[in-house]
Amino acid sequence: MKMANQYFTPQTIVIGHLNYLPVTDVYPQLVEVIRNRHLRTGTLNDVFIKP
């Protein structure tokens, strides 16, 4: 959570896996940080593959 609080910011790309065990333990808290900061999630496909 300390890293999420530091790095979940606008204009920042965070690469990770949601199925990584420590992440699964704090998933609800991560979602809360994302919602409170009005951020959005995406995948590499969202960035690099054109529609």
N, C-alpha and C positions, 0 to 999 in steps of 0.2 A: 504494500500500500504506500510505503514511503516513496518508492520509485514512481508509482502512478501519480501521486500528488505532485511530484516534481516534473514529470515528463508528459503527462496528459494535458497538453496546452495547445492552443490554436497554432496553426502553421508548423506543427511538429509531426514527424512520421515516427511511429513506434512500431517496430516489427516484433512479433511474438506469436505464440501459439496458445489459444484459449484452452486447449486440452492438456497443457503442461500442468502437472499435479499441483504445484503451489498456486497457480492461477485459479484452478477449479475450487480451491478452498476459499478464495476471496472474491469470486465472480460477482456476487450481488453488490459488494462494495465498489468494485470497478465500474459496474454499470451506473451506480449512483454518481460517481465522479464524472463519468461521461455525460450523463443527463444534466447534472448541476452546472456543468461548464458549457452546455449546448454544443458539444462536440459530436462528430459522427464517425462511425467506423467504416472501414473499406478494406478491400483486398488489393493485392498487386494487380490483379486483372482489371479492377476498376480504374487503375492508373495507366496501365500500359496497353490494354487491348481496346482498340477503337470499336464502337458499335457498328 
